[in-house]
């Protein structure tokens, strides 16, 4: 179970890295560039550790799903990106698919 927690944290760090990337593109402040480097480095390190106990394909798919779904939700909530029923449906499918992979590989 510990590897799954680490994988979830890796996905969360991916979301924070995307947030820093968006803030950097909006402001060009170097502090966000440091955040990008730190968060993505941490995310990849945690993903690498999680792959010691979770198969590569499943770990990568779940990590990507967390990052993609979280990035869309973050964009809608914090940056006023357009939301639609179809967009939210597909984000829900990404999240449910990631959860399904977790349950199938337990």
N, C-alpha and C positions, 0 to 999 in steps of 0.2 A: 504493500500500500504506500510506503514511503516514496517510491519512485513516481507514483501518480501525483502525489502532493508536489514533488519537485517539478514535474512536468507542468502542472497547473501554474506554479509560480513562474516557470519559464515563459509560459504564455502571457501571464500578467506583465512580466518585464518587457515582452514584445509590444504589448499595448502601450506601456509607458514610453518605450522607444519611439513608437509611431507618433505619440503625442508630442514628444520633444522634436521630432522631425517636422511636424506641422508648425509648431511654434517657431522653429528656426526658419522655415521658409517664409513665415509671415513677418518676422522681425529682424532676421539676420544677426541676432545676438549670439556671440560665441559661447555663452553659458549653455545654450540649448545644444550646440554642437558637442560640447563635452557630455551632456546628458545622453545624446544619441549614442555616442561611443560607449559610455558606461552601461547604459541599459541593454543595448544589443549584445555587448560582450557578456554581461551577466546572463542574458537570455540564452545565448548560445552555450555558455558554460553549464547552465542548469539543464538544458536540453541534452547535452552530451552526457551528463551524469545520469539523467533519466533513462537514456538508451542502454545503460548497463543492465537494466531490469525490464525494459519494455522493448519490444521489437522495433526496429528502425522505422518501418513503414507506418506502424500504428502511432508511434511517438511523434513522428514528423507530421502526420495528418492531424492529430489532435492539437499539437502546438500551432500549426498553421490555422486550424479552425478557431482556436481561442484568439489568436492575433487578428485574423480577418474579421470575425464576428465582433470582437471588442473594438476594433478600429472603426467599424461602421457605426456602432452604437455611440462611441466617443464622438465621432464626427457629427452625428445628429444632435447629441446632447450639449456639446461644448462649442461647436463651431457653426451651428445653424445650417448644417448640410440638409439637403432635401430628403424628406422621408416619404415613403409611400407604402401602401399595404404590400405590394409585391416585393419591395426591398426588404421589409421586415419579415416577410414570409421566408425569403431565401436565407436571411441571417439566422432565423430560427432553425431552418433545415441544416445549416452548417453546424450550429451548436448541438442539435439533436444527433446529427451524424457523428460528431466527436464523442458525445456521450455513449452512443451505440458502440463505437469502436472500443471504448473503455470497458463496457460491460461484456462484450464478446471476447475480449482478451484476458479477462480475469480468471 
